[in-house]
Amino acid sequence: MRQFQVKSSQTVAVISQFLRKTLRLQDTDPLFLYLNSSFAPGLDQTLDALHACFKSGDELVIYYAVTSSYG
């Protein structure tokens, strides 16, 4: 598993943009982000706010998929 560090003041949108560039996805290609493998955070939410509520240990783990994992 690859890990990346970003500033906690960034939003989920920054993570989405980074992954799209890294995975060479177009803006129209689907990309799904999940916290704790269960729910999708809003793109405008800050990482520090999500970390405060949903951290695992001392990390905020965000999973991604290019197909919807939940119906």
C-alpha positions as a Markdown table, in Angstrom:
| # | Residue | x | y | z |
|---|---|---|---|---|
| 1 | Met | 0.0 | 0.0 | 0.0 |
| 2 | Arg | 1.4 | 3.4 | -1.0 |
| 3 | Gln | 1.1 | 6.2 | 1.5 |
| 4 | Phe | 1.1 | 10.0 | 0.9 |
| 5 | Gln | 1.2 | 12.9 | 3.3 |
| 6 | Val | -0.7 | 16.1 | 2.7 |
| 7 | Lys | -1.3 | 19.2 | 4.9 |
| 8 | Ser | -4.3 | 18.8 | 7.1 |
| 9 | Ser | -5.7 | 22.1 | 6.0 |
| 10 | Gln | -6.3 | 20.7 | 2.5 |
| 11 | Thr | -9.7 | 19.4 | 1.3 |
| 12 | Val | -10.7 | 16.0 | 0.0 |
| 13 | Ala | -10.8 | 17.7 | -3.5 |
| 14 | Val | -7.0 | 18.0 | -3.4 |
| 15 | Ile | -6.7 | 14.2 | -2.8 |
| 16 | Ser | -9.2 | 13.6 | -5.6 |
| 17 | Gln | -7.2 | 15.8 | -8.0 |
| 18 | Phe | -3.9 | 14.2 | -7.0 |
| 19 | Leu | -5.3 | 10.7 | -7.6 |
| 20 | Arg | -6.8 | 11.6 | -10.9 |
| 21 | Lys | -3.4 | 12.9 | -12.1 |
| 22 | Thr | -1.5 | 9.9 | -10.6 |
| 23 | Leu | -3.9 | 7.4 | -12.1 |
| 24 | Arg | -4.2 | 9.3 | -15.4 |
| 25 | Leu | -8.0 | 9.6 | -15.1 |
| 26 | Gln | -10.0 | 12.1 | -17.1 |
| 27 | Asp | -12.4 | 14.5 | -15.3 |
| 28 | Thr | -15.2 | 12.4 | -16.7 |
| 29 | Asp | -13.8 | 9.1 | -15.4 |
| 30 | Pro | -15.4 | 7.8 | -12.1 |
| 31 | Leu | -13.3 | 8.0 | -8.9 |
| 32 | Phe | -14.7 | 7.1 | -5.5 |
| 33 | Leu | -13.1 | 8.0 | -2.2 |
| 34 | Tyr | -14.0 | 6.2 | 1.0 |
| 35 | Leu | -13.1 | 6.7 | 4.7 |
| 36 | Asn | -12.9 | 3.6 | 6.9 |
| 37 | Ser | -14.0 | 1.6 | 3.9 |
| 38 | Ser | -17.5 | 2.7 | 4.5 |
| 39 | Phe | -18.6 | 6.2 | 3.4 |
| 40 | Ala | -17.6 | 8.8 | 0.9 |
| 41 | Pro | -16.6 | 12.2 | 2.3 |
| 42 | Gly | -17.6 | 15.5 | 0.6 |
| 43 | Leu | -15.0 | 17.1 | -1.6 |
| 44 | Asp | -15.2 | 20.3 | 0.4 |
| 45 | Gln | -14.4 | 18.7 | 3.7 |
| 46 | Thr | -11.0 | 19.4 | 5.2 |
| 47 | Leu | -8.7 | 16.6 | 6.1 |
| 48 | Asp | -8.1 | 17.9 | 9.7 |
| 49 | Ala | -11.9 | 17.8 | 10.4 |
| 50 | Leu | -12.2 | 14.3 | 9.0 |
| 51 | His | -9.0 | 13.2 | 10.9 |
| 52 | Ala | -10.5 | 14.4 | 14.2 |
| 53 | Cys | -13.6 | 12.3 | 13.8 |
| 54 | Phe | -12.4 | 9.3 | 11.7 |
| 55 | Lys | -8.7 | 8.7 | 12.3 |
| 56 | Ser | -7.3 | 5.2 | 12.6 |
| 57 | Gly | -4.5 | 5.3 | 15.1 |
| 58 | Asp | -3.0 | 8.6 | 14.2 |
| 59 | Glu | -3.7 | 8.4 | 10.5 |
| 60 | Leu | -6.6 | 9.3 | 8.3 |
| 61 | Val | -6.9 | 6.4 | 5.8 |
| 62 | Ile | -8.6 | 7.2 | 2.5 |
| 63 | Tyr | -9.3 | 4.4 | 0.1 |
| 64 | Tyr | -10.1 | 4.9 | -3.5 |
| 65 | Ala | -11.7 | 2.9 | -6.3 |
| 66 | Val | -12.6 | 3.5 | -10.0 |
| 67 | Thr | -15.8 | 1.6 | -9.7 |
| 68 | Ser | -18.5 | 2.0 | -7.0 |
| 69 | Ser | -17.9 | -0.3 | -4.1 |
| 70 | Tyr | -21.4 | 0.2 | -2.6 |
| 71 | Gly | -24.7 | 0.0 | -4.4 |
